[in-house]
Amino acid sequence: MNRYPVWKYVLIAVALLLGALYTAPNYFGESPALQVTTGKTTMQVNSDTTTRVVEALKRAGVQSTQIALEGSGSSSSVRARFATTDAQFKAKLALERDMNRDPADPDYIVTVNLVKNTPVWMQKVGALPMNLGLDLRGGVHFLLQVDAKAVMETRMKGIQASARSQLRDENVRHAGIERVGNTVQIRFRDEATRAKAEQVLSGKLADLQYAESADGTDALLGVTLKPAALKSTIEEGVKQNIMTLSKRINELGVSEPIIQQQGVDRIVVQLPGVQDVAHAKDIIGRTATLELRLVDNSVVPGTETTAAIPLNSELFTEGRGAPVVLSKDVILTGDYISRATASFDQNQQAAVSIDLNGDGGRRIREATRDNVGKRMAILLKEKGKYNVLSAPTIQSELGSTFQITGMGNAQNAAELALLLRAGALSAPMEFVEERVVGPQLGAENISRGLFSTVYGFIAIAIFMIIYYQLFGFFSVIALAANLLFLLALLSMMQATLTLPGIAAIALALGMAIDANVLINERIREELRGGATPQAAIAEGFNRAWATILDSNVTTLIVGLALLVFGSGAVRGFAVVHCLGILTSMFSAVFVSRGVVNLWYGRKKKLGKIAIGTVWTPGLPVAKK
């Protein structure tokens, strides 16, 4: 009656072993480490960087436990582990001194952080520790304000270039196009031409609104964004910045960064485990912006004064392709590039192959159609400065897929491809707020959360064993299994544990023991009704299951609502809460009954069971 088949015991054993395996990485702790990443977008971290790190530490007499190159491409870094924090900070000073030519403009950024001590064989099977949130591990919190004016400026530059291109394609002559604030003002010699131009532009550019005016004998057409398009432009700018920040923050080695929008034009960035605020701000603020512009061949740099440069052009003096005079009209920015890879042209010379999205393909065709034989420059804007990466000649009309040739060597091609893939900030940002949560405070929060959970578990265990005797002990075993399964699932999912998550774990323990109380009381009820011990065990588990299922499903619905509609700490609580409900149902019913069956199931003549005092109304107390 109360016997499990062997396969059920095997299932329980396998579940317990897997739970122990995936929970174990959380007990190995962390080691102090340094992460070396590139300080400039034009530089890469590779095996040569690893060698330089090793040599620098040898010269400084600092012993490291491990130095390895991690990641690939733009996210590659050199990670060095140390036995003590003293060695860690000595190494940091040595690496910053030896690897950077100019401390004010570092080639490499050396970041202090912590790395997990999980054994390699565990990592290979995916057994990794949970990530700790900002309130538990410590770290930095930034609130950034996106420059909405810069977003608008970029968009208006694009509208100005599109208007010029559309009017040229339709042979509509104008007397000049200029930007006045957030308005593109187009000048015409007569009203008929203005009306035709408005008809052409309104058919091609649907997000714009138009206003007619006059300036002496000239007819003016003012082009501005519609309110809905204006709002959408700012929202898209914020979203693009969030995506780009996600790529750049990988350089800090943060396991679980939080990057999310707050309000209309603000972004929250939380970096658990990072204590070096200056370096974190440098990484966030130096994301490069890419622009493609046509070279103005009417001026030869070096032969004319700055005053002789045309109004719609400007001189650039930094970078491999400088000095050069470029048009102020931006053909493309980095967000139009969907893929960029280093390759070779038909002459087996180093080149970069580029794929553009649909709108980017249209823009590049319009820009290059009438400019074959002229040069087009690729600009990188980093820390407020422009660098001319390359200024190749346009060989033919370009489309959505084309090659940039004349790169010189494969390394230059690889570097340019890396920059083109890196993405671009749609607008600069400023730091509105910054906070640092010290590791000591995080350790104190962990200690308090751990003690509250452990003391709660001990109190529950003492009560259950006193009140339900041996069955109480079985319930404690099931409760321990539930905690093991919950921690294992959180580790497997690489969830971020925060203080609300610890509260959810404590709540899961209470809900799990509640199911065992229902089972034990149901067994007592069957005994009071005169059932034999074996029959009481079987009926107690069977009849309690419906009640346990109903109560847990209703609670799970609330947890799912918090998960869907909540955010931040509420969402973290909901994840742990929902997982705790699922593991408690499995452990309280399946594991608990397995232990009971193992102990009592093979006893054919079972006279009594140790489940505490069975109270029968109107009769003397009976002990079973």
C-alpha positions as CSV (number, residue, x, y, z in Angstrom):
1,M,0.0,0.0,0.0
2,N,2.8,2.4,1.0
3,R,5.6,1.4,-1.3
4,Y,7.3,3.4,-4.0
5,P,8.6,1.6,-7.1
6,V,12.4,1.7,-7.5
7,W,12.3,4.3,-10.3
8,K,10.7,6.9,-8.0
9,Y,13.5,6.5,-5.5
10,V,16.0,6.8,-8.3
11,L,14.3,10.0,-9.4
12,I,14.4,11.4,-5.9
13,A,18.1,10.4,-5.6
14,V,19.0,12.0,-8.9
15,A,17.1,15.2,-8.0
16,L,19.0,15.4,-4.7
17,L,22.4,14.8,-6.4
18,L,21.7,17.5,-9.1
19,G,20.5,19.8,-6.4
20,A,23.7,19.3,-4.4
21,L,25.8,19.7,-7.5
22,Y,24.3,23.0,-8.7
23,T,24.0,24.5,-5.1
24,A,27.7,23.7,-4.3
25,P,29.3,26.5,-6.4
26,N,27.7,29.0,-4.0
27,Y,30.0,27.9,-1.2
28,F,33.4,28.3,-2.9
29,G,33.5,32.1,-2.5
30,E,35.5,34.6,-4.6
31,S,39.0,35.8,-5.1
32,P,40.4,39.3,-5.6
33,A,41.2,39.9,-9.2
34,L,42.1,42.6,-11.8
35,Q,40.6,42.9,-15.3
36,V,42.5,44.6,-18.0
37,T,40.4,46.0,-20.9
38,T,41.1,48.3,-23.7
39,G,41.0,52.0,-22.9
40,K,40.5,53.1,-26.5
41,T,38.0,51.8,-29.0
42,T,40.8,51.6,-31.6
43,M,42.8,49.1,-29.5
44,Q,42.3,45.4,-28.9
45,V,43.1,43.0,-26.1
46,N,44.8,39.8,-27.3
47,S,47.5,37.4,-26.4
48,D,50.2,40.1,-26.6
49,T,48.3,42.0,-23.9
50,T,48.4,38.9,-21.7
51,T,52.2,38.7,-22.2
52,R,52.6,42.3,-21.2
53,V,50.5,41.8,-18.1
54,V,52.7,38.8,-17.0
55,E,55.9,40.8,-17.6
56,A,54.7,43.9,-15.8
57,L,53.7,41.8,-12.7
58,K,57.1,40.1,-12.8
59,R,58.9,43.4,-12.8
60,A,56.8,44.6,-9.9
61,G,57.4,41.4,-7.9
62,V,53.7,40.7,-7.5
63,Q,52.7,37.0,-7.5
64,S,49.4,36.1,-9.2
65,T,47.6,32.8,-8.9
66,Q,46.3,32.8,-12.5
67,I,46.4,35.0,-15.6
68,A,44.2,34.3,-18.5
69,L,42.7,35.9,-21.7
70,E,38.9,35.8,-21.5
71,G,36.2,36.5,-24.1
72,S,36.7,37.4,-27.7
73,G,36.5,40.4,-30.0
74,S,35.3,43.6,-28.4
75,S,34.5,41.9,-25.1
76,S,37.9,40.3,-24.6
77,S,39.9,41.0,-21.5
78,V,42.9,39.8,-19.4
79,R,41.9,38.5,-16.0
80,A,44.5,38.1,-13.2
81,R,43.7,36.5,-9.9
82,F,45.5,37.1,-6.6
83,A,45.7,35.5,-3.2
84,T,45.2,38.7,-1.2
85,T,43.8,42.2,-1.7
86,D,47.2,43.7,-0.9
87,A,48.7,41.9,-3.9
88,Q,45.6,43.0,-6.0
89,F,46.1,46.7,-5.4
90,K,49.9,46.5,-5.8
91,A,49.4,44.8,-9.1
92,K,46.8,47.5,-10.2
93,L,49.4,50.3,-9.6
94,A,52.1,48.3,-11.5
95,L,49.9,47.6,-14.5
96,E,48.6,51.2,-14.8
97,R,52.1,52.5,-14.7
98,D,53.7,50.0,-17.1
99,M,50.9,49.6,-19.7
100,N,49.8,53.2,-20.3
101,R,51.9,55.8,-22.0
102,D,49.7,58.7,-20.9
103,P,47.9,58.3,-17.5
104,A,45.5,61.1,-18.6
105,D,44.5,59.1,-21.7
106,P,45.1,55.4,-20.8
107,D,45.6,52.7,-23.4
108,Y,44.3,50.1,-21.0
109,I,41.9,50.2,-18.1
110,V,42.7,48.1,-15.0
111,T,39.6,47.3,-13.0
112,V,39.4,45.9,-9.5
113,N,36.8,43.1,-9.1
114,L,36.1,39.6,-7.7
115,V,36.0,36.3,-9.6
116,K,34.3,33.1,-8.6
117,N,36.4,30.2,-7.2
118,T,34.1,27.5,-8.8
119,P,36.2,24.5,-10.0
120,V,36.6,24.2,-13.7
121,W,34.9,20.8,-13.9
122,M,31.8,22.4,-12.3
123,Q,31.8,25.2,-14.8
124,K,32.0,22.8,-17.7
125,V,28.7,21.2,-16.6
126,G,27.1,24.6,-16.1
127,A,27.3,24.6,-12.3
128,L,27.8,28.2,-11.5
129,P,27.0,30.3,-8.4
130,M,24.1,32.7,-8.2
131,N,24.8,36.4,-9.0
132,L,24.4,38.7,-6.0
133,G,22.6,42.0,-6.4
134,L,23.8,45.5,-5.6
135,D,22.4,45.3,-2.0
136,L,24.2,42.1,-1.2
137,R,27.5,42.3,-3.1
138,G,28.1,46.1,-3.1
139,G,28.8,48.1,-6.3
140,V,27.9,51.3,-8.0
141,H,24.6,52.8,-9.1
142,F,24.4,55.5,-11.8
143,L,21.5,57.6,-13.0
144,L,22.2,59.1,-16.4
145,Q,20.4,61.8,-18.3
146,V,20.2,61.5,-22.1
147,D,20.9,64.8,-23.9
148,A,17.5,65.1,-25.7
149,K,18.8,68.2,-27.6
150,A,21.7,66.2,-29.1
151,V,19.2,63.5,-30.1
152,M,17.1,66.1,-31.9
153,E,20.2,67.6,-33.5
154,T,21.2,64.2,-35.0
155,R,17.7,63.7,-36.3
156,M,17.5,67.1,-37.8
157,K,20.8,66.6,-39.5
158,G,19.3,63.5,-41.1
159,I,16.2,65.3,-42.2
160,Q,18.3,68.1,-43.7
161,A,20.3,65.5,-45.7
162,S,17.1,63.6,-46.8
163,A,15.4,66.8,-47.9
164,R,18.3,67.9,-50.0
165,S,18.5,64.4,-51.6
166,Q,14.7,64.2,-52.3
167,L,14.6,67.6,-53.9
168,R,17.6,66.8,-56.1
169,D,16.1,63.5,-57.3
170,E,12.9,65.3,-58.2
171,N,14.7,68.2,-59.9
172,V,13.2,70.8,-57.5
173,R,15.5,73.8,-57.3
174,H,16.0,75.5,-54.0
175,A,18.1,78.5,-52.9
176,G,19.5,77.0,-49.8
177,I,18.8,74.6,-46.9
178,E,19.8,75.4,-43.4
179,R,18.9,74.4,-39.8
180,V,17.5,77.0,-37.4
181,G,17.1,75.3,-34.1
182,N,14.8,72.3,-34.5
183,T,13.6,73.5,-37.9
184,V,15.0,72.9,-41.3
185,Q,14.4,76.0,-43.4
186,I,14.4,75.7,-47.2
187,R,14.5,78.8,-49.3
188,F,12.9,79.1,-52.8
189,R,12.7,81.9,-55.4
190,D,9.0,81.6,-56.0
191,E,5.9,80.1,-54.3
192,A,5.2,77.6,-57.1
193,T,8.5,75.9,-56.5
194,R,7.8,75.9,-52.7
195,A,4.5,74.2,-53.2
196,K,6.0,71.5,-55.5
197,A,8.8,70.9,-52.9
198,E,6.2,70.6,-50.1
199,Q,4.3,68.0,-52.2
200,V,7.5,66.0,-52.9
201,L,8.7,66.0,-49.2
202,S,5.3,65.3,-47.7
203,G,5.0,62.2,-49.9
204,K,8.5,60.9,-48.9
205,L,8.9,62.1,-45.3
206,A,5.6,61.3,-43.4
207,D,6.8,62.3,-39.9
208,L,7.2,66.0,-40.8
209,Q,5.0,69.0,-40.6
210,Y,5.5,72.1,-42.8
211,A,5.1,75.9,-42.3
212,E,5.2,78.5,-45.0
213,S,6.7,82.0,-44.6
214,A,8.5,84.7,-46.5
215,D,11.8,86.5,-46.3
216,G,11.7,89.5,-48.7
217,T,11.2,88.1,-52.2
218,D,12.1,84.5,-51.2
219,A,9.5,81.9,-50.2
220,L,10.5,79.8,-47.1
221,L,9.4,76.3,-46.1
222,G,10.0,75.3,-42.5
223,V,10.2,71.6,-41.8
224,T,9.8,70.3,-38.3
225,L,9.0,66.9,-36.7
226,K,5.4,66.2,-35.7
227,P,4.9,65.9,-31.8
228,A,4.4,62.1,-32.0
229,A,7.6,61.7,-34.1
230,L,9.5,64.0,-31.7
231,K,8.5,61.9,-28.7
232,S,9.4,58.7,-30.7
233,T,12.8,60.1,-31.6
234,I,13.7,60.7,-28.0
235,E,12.4,57.2,-26.9
236,E,14.4,55.5,-29.7
237,G,17.5,57.5,-28.7
238,V,17.2,56.3,-25.1
239,K,16.7,52.6,-26.2
240,Q,19.7,52.8,-28.6
241,N,21.9,54.1,-25.7
242,I,20.7,51.3,-23.5
243,M,21.7,48.7,-26.1
244,T,25.1,50.3,-26.7
245,L,25.8,50.6,-22.9
246,S,25.1,46.8,-22.6
247,K,27.9,46.1,-25.0
248,R,30.4,48.5,-23.4
249,I,29.7,47.4,-19.8
250,N,30.9,43.9,-20.7
251,E,34.4,45.3,-20.4
252,L,33.9,45.7,-16.7
253,G,33.3,41.9,-16.3
254,V,30.1,42.5,-14.3
255,S,28.1,39.2,-14.2
256,E,24.6,40.7,-14.0
257,P,24.5,44.4,-14.7
258,I,21.1,46.2,-14.6
259,I,20.5,48.7,-17.4
260,Q,17.0,50.0,-17.7
261,Q,15.1,53.1,-18.6
262,Q,13.7,55.4,-15.9
263,G,11.2,58.0,-17.0
264,V,11.4,59.6,-20.5
265,D,15.1,60.3,-20.9
266,R,16.9,58.7,-18.0
267,I,18.8,55.4,-17.7
268,V,19.6,53.5,-14.5
269,V,22.9,51.5,-14.5
270,Q,23.7,49.2,-11.6
271,L,27.0,47.3,-11.5
272,P,27.2,44.8,-8.7
273,G,30.8,44.1,-7.5
274,V,32.3,47.2,-9.1
275,Q,33.9,49.6,-6.6
276,D,36.0,51.8,-8.9
277,V,33.6,54.5,-9.8
278,A,36.0,56.5,-12.0
279,H,36.8,53.6,-14.3
280,A,33.2,52.6,-14.5
281,K,32.2,56.1,-15.5
282,D,35.0,56.2,-18.1
283,I,33.8,52.9,-19.7
284,I,30.2,54.1,-19.8
285,G,31.0,57.6,-21.1
286,R,33.5,56.7,-23.9
287,T,31.2,54.8,-26.3
288,A,32.2,55.9,-29.7
289,T,29.9,57.5,-32.3
290,L,30.5,56.7,-36.0
291,E,29.6,59.0,-38.9
292,L,30.1,58.7,-42.7
293,R,30.6,62.0,-44.5
294,L,31.7,63.1,-48.0
295,V,35.0,64.8,-48.5
296,D,34.9,68.4,-49.7
297,N,37.3,68.5,-52.6
298,S,36.9,72.2,-53.1
299,V,39.4,72.9,-50.3
300,V,42.8,71.3,-49.9
301,P,43.9,71.1,-46.3
302,G,47.0,73.0,-45.5
303,T,46.8,75.3,-48.5
304,E,43.8,77.4,-47.3
305,T,43.1,79.1,-44.1
306,T,40.3,78.0,-41.8
307,A,38.2,81.0,-42.9
308,A,38.2,79.8,-46.4
309,I,36.4,76.5,-45.5
310,P,32.9,76.5,-46.9
311,L,30.0,77.1,-44.5
312,N,28.7,73.6,-44.9
313,S,32.1,72.0,-44.3
314,E,34.6,71.6,-41.5
315,L,38.3,70.7,-41.1
316,F,39.4,67.5,-39.2
317,T,43.0,67.1,-38.2
318,E,43.1,63.9,-36.1
319,G,43.3,60.3,-37.3
320,R,44.8,58.2,-40.0
321,G,42.9,59.9,-42.8
322,A,43.5,63.5,-41.6
323,P,43.9,66.3,-42.3
324,V,40.7,66.5,-44.4
325,V,37.8,68.8,-45.0
326,L,34.4,67.1,-44.7
327,S,30.8,68.1,-45.4
328,K,28.7,68.7,-42.3
329,D,25.9,66.5,-43.7
330,V,26.0,63.1,-42.2
331,I,25.3,60.3,-44.6
332,L,25.2,57.4,-42.1
333,T,25.7,56.8,-38.4
334,G,26.8,53.5,-36.8
335,D,23.3,52.4,-36.0
336,Y,22.5,51.7,-39.7
337,I,25.2,49.1,-39.9
338,S,23.9,45.6,-39.3
339,R,27.2,43.7,-39.9
340,A,30.9,44.5,-40.5
341,T,33.6,41.9,-41.1
342,A,37.3,42.0,-42.1
343,S,37.7,40.5,-45.6
344,F,39.7,40.8,-48.8
345,D,38.9,42.5,-52.1
346,Q,39.2,41.0,-55.6
347,N,43.0,41.8,-55.5
348,Q,43.3,39.9,-52.2
349,Q,44.0,43.2,-50.3
350,A,42.6,43.8,-46.9
351,A,39.1,45.3,-46.9
352,V,36.0,45.6,-44.7
353,S,32.7,44.1,-45.8
354,I,29.6,46.1,-44.6
355,D,25.9,45.2,-44.6
356,L,23.4,48.0,-44.0
357,N,19.8,47.8,-43.0
358,G,17.1,48.9,-45.5
359,D,17.1,52.6,-44.7
360,G,20.9,52.7,-44.6
361,G,21.1,51.1,-48.0
362,R,18.8,53.7,-49.4
363,R,20.8,56.5,-47.8
364,I,24.1,55.3,-49.1
365,R,22.8,54.8,-52.6
366,E,21.5,58.4,-52.7
367,A,24.8,59.7,-51.4
368,T,27.1,57.8,-53.7
369,R,25.1,57.9,-56.9
370,D,26.4,61.2,-58.0
371,N,29.7,61.1,-56.2
372,V,31.6,58.2,-57.8
373,G,35.3,59.0,-57.8
374,K,35.1,61.2,-54.7
375,R,36.1,60.2,-51.2
376,M,34.0,59.3,-48.3
377,A,35.4,59.6,-44.7
378,I,34.6,57.4,-41.7
379,L,34.7,59.4,-38.5
380,L,34.9,58.1,-34.9
381,K,33.8,60.5,-32.2
382,E,35.2,59.4,-28.8
383,K,35.4,61.6,-25.6
384,G,34.2,64.6,-27.6
385,K,37.0,64.3,-30.2
386,Y,36.7,63.2,-33.8
387,N,39.2,60.8,-35.4
388,V,39.3,60.2,-39.2
389,L,39.6,56.4,-39.4
390,S,39.6,56.1,-43.1
391,A,38.8,58.2,-46.2
392,P,38.4,55.7,-49.1
393,T,37.4,56.6,-52.7
394,I,33.9,55.7,-53.9
395,Q,34.5,53.3,-56.8
396,S,30.8,52.9,-57.8
397,E,27.3,53.5,-56.5
398,L,27.0,51.7,-53.2
399,G,24.1,49.6,-52.0
400,S,23.1,47.7,-48.8
401,T,26.3,45.6,-49.1
402,F,29.7,47.1,-50.1
403,Q,33.4,46.9,-49.3
404,I,35.8,49.5,-47.9
405,T,39.2,48.9,-49.6
406,G,42.6,50.4,-49.2
407,M,42.9,49.4,-45.5
408,G,46.7,48.7,-45.8
409,N,46.8,45.5,-43.8
410,A,44.6,42.9,-42.2
411,Q,45.0,44.4,-38.7
412,N,43.6,47.8,-39.8
413,A,40.7,46.0,-41.5
414,A,40.0,44.1,-38.3
415,E,40.1,47.2,-36.1
416,L,37.8,49.1,-38.4
417,A,35.3,46.2,-38.6
418,L,35.4,46.1,-34.8
419,L,34.6,49.8,-34.5
420,L,31.7,49.6,-37.0
421,R,30.2,46.6,-35.1
422,A,30.5,48.3,-31.7
423,G,27.4,50.5,-32.1
424,A,27.0,54.1,-31.3
425,L,25.4,56.3,-28.7
426,S,22.6,58.3,-30.3
427,A,23.3,61.1,-27.9
428,P,25.7,62.0,-25.1
429,M,24.7,61.5,-21.5
430,E,25.5,63.1,-18.2
431,F,25.7,61.5,-14.8
432,V,22.9,62.9,-12.7
433,E,23.4,60.7,-9.6
434,E,25.9,58.1,-8.5
435,R,26.0,55.9,-5.4
436,V,28.5,53.4,-4.1
437,V,27.3,50.4,-1.9
438,G,30.4,49.2,0.0
439,P,31.2,45.5,0.1
440,Q,31.1,45.7,3.9
441,L,27.4,46.7,3.8
442,G,26.7,44.0,1.3
443,A,28.4,41.4,3.5
444,E,26.3,42.6,6.4
445,N,23.1,42.2,4.4
446,I,24.1,38.7,3.3
447,S,24.9,37.8,6.9
448,R,21.6,39.0,8.2
449,G,19.6,37.4,5.4
450,L,21.4,34.1,5.9
451,F,21.0,34.1,9.7
452,S,17.2,34.9,9.4
453,T,16.8,32.0,7.0
454,V,18.8,29.6,9.1
455,Y,17.2,30.5,12.4
456,G,13.8,30.3,10.8
457,F,14.6,26.8,9.5
458,I,15.9,25.7,12.9
459,A,12.8,27.1,14.7
460,I,10.5,25.3,12.2
461,A,12.5,22.1,12.6
462,I,12.3,22.1,16.4
463,F,8.6,22.7,16.4
464,M,7.8,20.0,13.8
465,I,9.9,17.4,15.6
466,I,8.4,18.2,19.0
467,Y,4.8,18.3,17.7
468,Y,4.8,15.6,15.1
469,Q,7.8,13.4,16.4
470,L,9.1,11.2,13.6
471,F,6.8,12.5,11.0
472,G,8.0,16.0,11.9
473,F,11.6,14.8,11.2
474,F,10.4,13.5,7.8
475,S,8.9,16.9,7.2
476,V,12.2,18.6,8.1
477,I,14.0,16.3,5.6
478,A,11.5,17.4,2.9
479,L,12.0,21.0,3.9
480,A,15.8,20.7,3.5
481,A,15.3,19.1,0.1
482,N,13.0,22.0,-0.9
483,L,15.7,24.6,0.1
484,L,18.3,22.6,-1.9
485,F,16.1,22.4,-5.0
486,L,15.3,26.1,-4.8
487,L,19.0,27.2,-4.5
488,A,19.9,24.8,-7.3
489,L,17.3,26.2,-9.7
490,L,18.4,29.8,-8.9
491,S,22.0,28.9,-9.6
492,M,21.1,27.0,-12.9
493,M,19.1,30.0,-14.1
494,Q,22.0,32.4,-13.1
495,A,19.4,34.5,-11.2
496,T,20.5,37.6,-9.4
497,L,19.8,37.2,-5.6
498,T,18.8,40.4,-3.7
499,L,17.4,41.1,-0.3
500,P,13.8,40.7,-1.5
501,G,15.0,37.3,-3.0
502,I,16.2,36.2,0.4
503,A,12.8,37.2,1.8
504,A,11.1,35.1,-0.8
505,I,13.3,32.1,0.2
506,A,12.1,32.5,3.8
507,L,8.5,32.7,2.6
508,A,9.0,29.6,0.5
509,L,10.2,27.7,3.6
510,G,7.0,28.7,5.5
511,M,4.8,27.6,2.6
512,A,6.6,24.4,2.2
513,I,6.2,23.4,5.8
514,D,2.5,24.4,5.6
515,A,2.0,21.6,3.1
516,N,3.6,19.1,5.5
517,V,1.4,20.3,8.3
518,L,-1.7,19.6,6.1
519,I,-0.4,16.1,5.4
520,N,0.3,15.3,9.0
521,E,-3.0,16.6,10.2
522,R,-4.8,14.6,7.5
523,I,-3.1,11.4,8.7
524,R,-4.1,12.2,12.3
525,E,-7.6,12.7,11.1
526,E,-7.6,9.3,9.5
527,L,-6.3,7.7,12.7
528,R,-9.0,9.4,14.7
529,G,-11.5,7.9,12.3
530,G,-10.3,4.4,13.1
531,A,-8.1,3.7,10.1
532,T,-5.1,1.5,10.4
533,P,-1.7,3.2,10.3
534,Q,-0.9,2.1,6.8
535,A,-4.3,3.2,5.5
536,A,-4.1,6.5,7.4
537,I,-0.7,7.2,5.7
538,A,-2.0,6.5,2.2
539,E,-5.3,8.4,2.7
540,G,-3.6,11.3,4.4
541,F,-1.2,11.9,1.5
542,N,-3.9,11.4,-1.1
543,R,-6.6,13.6,0.4
544,A,-4.1,16.4,1.4
545,W,-2.9,16.7,-2.2
546,A,-6.0,18.4,-3.5
547,T,-5.8,21.0,-0.7
548,I,-2.1,21.6,-1.2
549,L,-2.6,22.0,-5.0
550,D,-5.4,24.5,-4.6
551,S,-3.6,26.7,-2.1
552,N,-0.3,26.7,-4.1
553,V,-2.0,27.4,-7.4
554,T,-3.8,30.4,-6.1
555,T,-0.5,31.7,-4.6
556,L,1.3,31.0,-7.8
557,I,-1.2,33.1,-9.7
558,V,-0.3,36.1,-7.5
559,G,3.4,35.4,-8.0
560,L,3.0,35.3,-11.8
561,A,1.1,38.6,-11.6
562,L,4.0,40.2,-9.7
563,L,6.4,38.7,-12.3
564,V,4.5,40.1,-15.3
565,F,3.6,43.5,-14.0
566,G,6.4,44.2,-11.5
567,S,9.9,45.5,-12.0
568,G,13.2,45.7,-10.2
569,A,13.1,44.2,-6.7
570,V,9.4,43.2,-7.0
571,R,10.2,41.1,-10.1
572,G,13.2,39.5,-8.3
573,F,11.0,38.6,-5.4
574,A,8.4,37.1,-7.7
575,V,10.9,34.8,-9.5
576,V,12.1,33.3,-6.2
577,H,8.5,33.1,-4.9
578,C,7.2,31.2,-8.0
579,L,10.2,28.8,-8.0
580,G,9.7,28.2,-4.3
581,I,6.1,27.2,-4.8
582,L,7.0,24.6,-7.4
583,T,9.8,23.1,-5.4
584,S,7.7,23.0,-2.2
585,M,5.0,21.0,-4.0
586,F,7.5,18.5,-5.2
587,S,9.4,18.1,-1.9
588,A,6.4,18.3,0.5
589,V,4.4,15.6,-1.4
590,F,6.8,13.5,-3.5
591,V,10.0,13.5,-1.4
592,S,8.2,13.5,2.0
593,R,6.1,10.4,1.0
594,G,9.1,8.7,-0.4
595,V,10.9,9.0,3.0
596,V,7.7,7.8,4.9
597,N,7.3,4.9,2.5
598,L,10.9,4.0,2.9
599,W,10.6,3.9,6.7
600,Y,7.1,2.4,7.2
601,G,6.1,1.0,3.8
602,R,7.7,-2.5,4.2
603,K,6.2,-3.1,7.7
604,K,3.2,-5.4,7.0
605,K,1.9,-5.4,10.6
606,L,2.3,-1.8,11.6
607,G,0.6,-1.2,15.0
608,K,1.4,2.5,15.5
609,I,3.2,5.4,13.9
610,A,5.2,8.3,15.6
611,I,3.1,11.3,14.6
612,G,2.5,12.9,18.0
613,T,-0.6,13.0,20.1
614,V,-3.9,12.2,18.3
615,W,-6.7,14.1,19.9
616,T,-10.1,12.5,19.7
617,P,-13.0,14.6,21.0
618,G,-14.9,12.9,23.9
619,L,-12.3,10.1,24.3
620,P,-9.2,9.7,26.3
621,V,-6.0,10.8,24.6
622,A,-4.6,8.2,22.3
623,K,-0.9,8.1,21.4
624,K,0.1,6.5,18.1
